[in-house]
Amino acid sequence: MTDEQINSQADLERVWRGLMEPLGFTRTSLWIVFLHPDGRPHKTLIEVPVPDGRLLPDPTAPELLDLLAEWTTDQVPGGRVAFLRTRPGRGGLDRSDRLWAAALYAAAQVAGVPCEVVHAANDDRLVPVPLDEIDSLSA
């Protein structure tokens, strides 16, 4: 991980790009990094491979909530979380990218952990998925 402080969405996107480029993925994964209150990322980058056919994460899954609570209590007290979902494929955001982002925002909220803008990447794009991108799902 970088020692670069992450204080904006642009900073976070630059870090994700540095970690993931060149883009190109053979499977779907969820990447998690925890940020200290001053914006420094923790040195550990967590990859969670997503089983084939898994449509969405459960925002109330005890494993996810426990991970968020444990890290922001023990490893990065008072910290926040950043998520990146990677998947094979091309093109812009699709419905599954937005649904994943919605579930990840919800999990952070349930766990009481501040969440950075969720990002999504595929074989040719890495983009933010801000909350207003997912508001249209309920419309």
C-alpha positions in Angstrom: 0.0 0.0 0.0 1.0 3.6 -0.5 1.7 6.1 2.2 -0.1 8.7 0.2 -2.9 10.4 2.2 -6.4 9.9 0.8 -8.5 12.9 1.4 -10.7 13.0 -1.6 -12.4 10.8 -4.1 -9.7 11.7 -6.7 -7.0 10.6 -4.3 -8.8 7.3 -3.7 -9.3 6.7 -7.4 -5.6 7.4 -8.1 -4.6 4.9 -5.4 -7.0 2.2 -6.8 -5.5 2.8 -10.3 -2.0 2.5 -9.0 -2.9 -0.9 -7.4 -5.1 -2.3 -10.2 -3.6 -1.1 -13.5 -3.2 -2.5 -16.0 -6.9 -3.3 -15.8 -8.1 -6.8 -16.8 -9.8 -9.3 -14.4 -10.4 -13.0 -14.7 -12.8 -13.1 -11.7 -14.9 -10.9 -9.6 -13.3 -9.7 -6.4 -14.1 -7.2 -3.6 -11.1 -5.1 -2.5 -11.1 -3.4 0.9 -8.7 -0.9 2.3 -9.1 0.9 5.7 -8.0 4.5 6.1 -6.7 6.0 9.3 -8.5 9.2 10.5 -5.7 11.3 8.9 -6.3 9.7 5.5 -3.3 7.3 5.5 -4.2 3.8 4.2 -3.5 0.8 6.4 -0.7 -1.2 4.8 -3.0 -4.2 4.3 -5.1 -4.5 1.2 -7.8 -7.1 1.6 -9.0 -9.1 -1.5 -12.2 -11.1 -1.1 -12.8 -13.4 -4.2 -16.5 -13.5 -5.1 -17.7 -17.0 -5.9 -19.1 -17.4 -9.4 -22.9 -16.8 -9.4 -22.8 -14.6 -6.3 -25.0 -11.8 -7.4 -24.7 -9.4 -4.4 -23.1 -9.2 -1.0 -25.4 -9.3 1.9 -25.1 -6.0 3.7 -26.1 -7.6 7.0 -23.7 -10.6 6.7 -22.1 -11.1 10.1 -18.7 -11.8 8.4 -18.7 -8.4 6.6 -20.1 -6.5 9.6 -17.6 -8.1 12.0 -14.7 -7.4 9.6 -15.7 -3.7 9.4 -16.2 -3.3 13.1 -13.0 -5.3 14.0 -10.7 -3.3 11.7 -12.1 0.1 12.7 -11.8 -0.8 16.4 -8.6 -2.7 16.6 -6.4 -2.0 13.5 -7.5 1.5 12.4 -9.3 3.0 15.4 -11.8 5.7 14.2 -11.0 4.9 10.6 -13.1 4.6 7.5 -13.4 2.0 4.7 -12.9 2.1 0.9 -14.3 -0.6 -1.4 -13.5 -1.5 -5.0 -15.4 -4.2 -6.9 -13.5 -5.7 -9.8 -15.0 -7.9 -12.5 -14.3 -9.2 -16.0 -16.1 -7.4 -18.8 -16.1 -4.1 -20.6 -18.2 -0.9 -20.8 -19.6 1.4 -18.2 -21.4 0.7 -15.0 -24.1 -1.9 -15.2 -26.9 -2.7 -12.8 -24.9 -5.2 -10.9 -22.1 -2.6 -10.3 -24.7 -0.3 -8.8 -26.4 -3.0 -6.8 -23.0 -4.0 -5.3 -22.2 -0.4 -4.4 -25.6 0.0 -2.8 -25.0 -3.2 -0.7 -21.5 -2.0 0.3 -22.7 1.4 1.4 -25.5 -0.3 3.3 -23.1 -2.6 5.1 -20.8 0.3 6.2 -23.9 2.2 7.4 -25.1 -0.9 9.4 -21.6 -1.3 10.9 -21.4 2.4 11.7 -18.2 2.8 9.7 -17.7 5.8 7.5 -17.4 4.8 3.9 -15.5 6.4 1.0 -17.0 6.5 -2.5 -17.3 2.9 -3.7 -15.4 2.3 -6.9 -15.9 -0.4 -9.6 -13.5 -1.6 -12.3 -13.7 -4.0 -15.2 -11.3 -4.7 -18.1 -11.3 -1.2 -19.5 -12.7 1.2 -16.8 -12.2 2.1 -13.2 -14.9 4.6 -12.0 -16.5 5.9 -8.8 -20.0 4.7 -8.0 -21.3 7.6 -5.9 -24.6 7.4 -3.9 -26.5 9.4 -6.5 -25.6 6.7 -9.1 -27.5 4.1 -7.1 -30.5 6.3 -6.1 -32.0 5.5 -9.6 -32.2 1.8 -8.7 -35.3 2.5 -6.5 -36.9 4.7 -9.1 
